[in-house]
């Protein structure tokens, strides 16, 4: 599992097929869909992660 420095989501193997599922793992009570929505609005998987994230590099965009 890898923690993304851009959005602060930890890859738990979730994919588009189950993105609405809340797994209650390393990402707490967030589903991948919720994390994506937060990222669109604030630039992090959840607003509480804002102090830890950075802007994406050119190769990550």
WOBEL-V335505 format. One record per pair of residues at least 4 apart in sequence whose ideal C-beta (glycine too) atoms are under 7 Angstrom apart, sorted by sequence separation. I is the first residue (numbers start at 1). J is the second residue. D is the distance in whole Angstrom. If there is no record, write none. Layout:
# WOBEL-V335505
i->(I I)
j->(J J)
d->(D D)
This chain:
# WOBEL-V335505
i->(4 14 15 30 32 33 34 35 36 37 38 39 45 49 56 3 4 14 24 30 39 42 44 56 38 39 44 3 22 38 22 27 38 42 1 2 14 22 38 44 1 21 35 43 1 12 20 35 19 12 19 20 12 19 12 30 10 30 10 9 14 1 9 7 7 8 9 7 8 7 8 8 8 7 6 5 6 5 6 6)
j->(8 18 19 34 36 37 38 39 40 41 42 43 49 53 60 8 9 19 29 35 44 47 49 61 44 45 50 10 29 45 30 35 46 50 10 11 23 31 47 53 11 31 45 53 12 23 31 46 31 25 32 33 26 33 27 45 26 46 27 27 32 26 35 35 39 44 45 44 45 45 49 52 53 53 53 53 54 54 56 60)
d->(6 6 7 5 6 6 6 6 7 7 6 6 6 6 4 7 5 6 6 5 6 5 4 5 6 6 5 5 6 6 7 7 5 6 5 5 7 5 7 5 5 6 4 6 6 6 5 7 6 5 4 5 6 5 6 6 4 6 6 6 5 7 5 7 5 5 4 6 5 5 4 5 5 6 6 7 6 6 5 6)
